[in-house]
Amino acid sequence: MSFKSPLAILSAAALVACGSVPPPDWQVAVAASTRQGVDAYLSGNDRVAESAMSRAEREVRRTASVDGLARVQLMRCAAQVAAAQVPTCARASELLDVAPDTRAYAEYLAAAPLSDEALARLPAQQRAAAKALPTEAAKALEEIPDAWSRLVAAGVMWRAQRISLEAVSVAVDTASQQGWTRAVGHWLQIQKEMFQVAGRTQDAERVQRRIDVLLAQ
């Protein structure tokens, strides 16, 4: 399993779709469960999210792979980051017996300063976002084609205080287009607060109306 993207663990399912040699059943199960867990979490369905992610962890435990288990657990962490929440996951220094790529990704999710070596180990589509200044944040996000990866990058920018109003708008639009209720709500709240700080009262009121629509569902 590689970290070509935050959910590259799901690549096993893609192998099946492409007609390649089918991967082991446990890899397919981990891929499906992780995708379901992330989607459920971003949508605000905690029961389904916990059940799916626990199932993914059980499948990886069958292999006795410490690194594989750490990667699944980092997907929980990445989902929290994508929803603009402070993640509740292990620090990179607490991850023992894991691959350097796994440790680098954990540092990235923690919004820690990255060495050049760690930066090079990130998923390719996250590297530009990891280095982007606030004035470059929106453009860096827009260049990430995958919605999930884009939100993870936005969450890291937010945690590192490197995000701009324009970049927050990209995150709001991304979450909204996917129907990820929890992520939409948190990003809208951040957008509202940033408008208020900037003295843009009418924009803040417009965002509040969107929040009201979301809460009324």
N, C-alpha and C positions, 0 to 999 in steps of 0.2 A: 504494500500500500504506500503510495507516495502522496506528497502534499503539493501536487501541481496546482490544486485549487483547494479552498477550505473544505470542500466535500469530495476531494479526489478519492476518498475511501469508497465512494459510490461508483467508481469506475468499473467495478466488477460487473455491475448490471449492464453497463455499456458494452462490455465484451460479449455478453449474451446476445444483445440486440444486433451486434455486427456480425454474428455468426462465427465468431472465433471459438477456440476451444473453451467450453464452459468452465468457469471457475468453480471451486468447491462450493458446496451448498452454504457453508457458514459465511463465506464472503458475500454471497447474494443476499443472505438474510441480514447481515450487518448493513449492507448498502441500503436495502429497503427500509429497515428499521430506523437507521440514522436519518434518512430523508424524511420519513414520517414524523420522527421526533422533532426535528428542526422546524418543519412546517407547522406542527401543532403548537410548539412553543411560541413561535412568532405570531401565531394566530390567537394566542391566549388560552389554548386548551391544555392546561397543565396535566390533567389526568392522562390524556393520550400521549403527551410528550414524555412523561415520566415512564409510562409503560413501554413505549417504543425504545427509548434510550436504554432502559434497563435490559430489554431484550437484546439490543445490540451488544451491550457489555457482556451478557451471558454467552453469546455466540463467540466473542473474541476470547473469553476466558477458556473456552474449550481448547484453544491453541496454546495456552500458557504464554502468550506473547505480552510482555510488559509494555513494549512500545505500542503494540496494537491497541491495548486497553487505554493507554494514555491518549492516543489519538482520538478514540471514541469519546473519552471524557473531555477532550478539548473541543469537540463539536458542541457539547453542552455549553461550554464557556463561550464559544464563538456565537452561539445563538443569543446568549445574554448580551454580548457586545453589540451584535447586529440590532438588537432591540433598544440600544442606548441605555443599558443598565450596567451597573458595576458588577462584574462577574464574580461568582463564588467558586473559584477553581484554584487548583494548586499552583504555586509559584514555579517558575522554571527550575529554580534551585532545588525544589522538592521532588522533581521528577528524576527518579533513578533508573538506570539501565534503559534509557531511551536514545533514539537516534538523534544526531545533531539537528536534523531538519525539524524534528518534533520539538526539541528544546527551543529552537529559534522561533517557531510558530507560537509557542507558549509565551515567550518574551514579547513577541509582537502583540498578542492579544492583551497583554498587561500594559501596553503602551510604554514599554521600557525603552530606553535608548539602545539602539542596535549597532553592533560593530559591523564593519563592512562584510565580514564573513557571515554573520547572522543574516544580514540583509540579503546576501546572495542566496541564502538557503530558503528564503520565503517563496511562496507561489509567485510565479512570474507576474501575474496580473495584480499582485499586491505591492510590488516593489516601488513603483512610482508613487503610489498613494502613501507608502510608508515614509517617503522622503519629502512629500509635498508640503510647502508652506501654506498658510491660510489663503493667500492670494492665488495659489495654484490648486487648492483642494477640490473645487467644483469640477474643473477640467480633468483632474486625475480620476475622480469618481466616474465621470461620464465616459471615460475611456475603458472602463471595466464592463464587459458585455453581460456578465452574469449578475442577475439581481441580488442573489444571496451574497456573492463575493463583494459586490458594491456596498451593501449594507454593513458587512463586516469591516470593510475599510473605513466607512464613514464612522462607525462606532469607535474604532481605534483613534481616528482623528479627534473625535469628541473627547475621548478619555485623555488624550495628550494635549488638549486645548489648542489644536491646530486647525479647527474647523471654522468655516465662514458661513454667513447667512445663506449664500448661494449654494454652498455644499449641503447645508441642512435641507434646503429646498429639494435638492437632488435626492436626498435620503427619504424625505417625506413622499415625494412622487414615486420613488421605487417601492416603498412599503405599501403605498396606496394601490398601485397597479397590481400588486400581488395579492391584495386583500389580507395582508398580515396585520390583523387588528391591534395586537399588543404593540408591535413596532410602530404602526401608524400613530397610535396615541402618544407614545413616548417622544417620537420625533416631532409631532405637532406641538407638544408642550415645550420642547426645547426651542422650537421656532418661535413660538409665542413669547417666551422669555427673552429671546435675543432681540425680537422686535421692540419689546418694552424697554430694554436697556438702550436701544438705539433711538428711542423716542418716537418710534413709528406706531403711534397709537391705533390708527385705523387699520393697519396691517395686523396688529396684535388682535384687534377685535374680529377681524375676518377669520383669523386662525381659530379663535375661540368658538366661532360659529361652526367651524368644521369639527372641533372637539365635541360640541354639543350634539351634532349629528351622529358622531361615533358613539357617544354615550347613550343615545336614545335607541340604539338598535335592540 
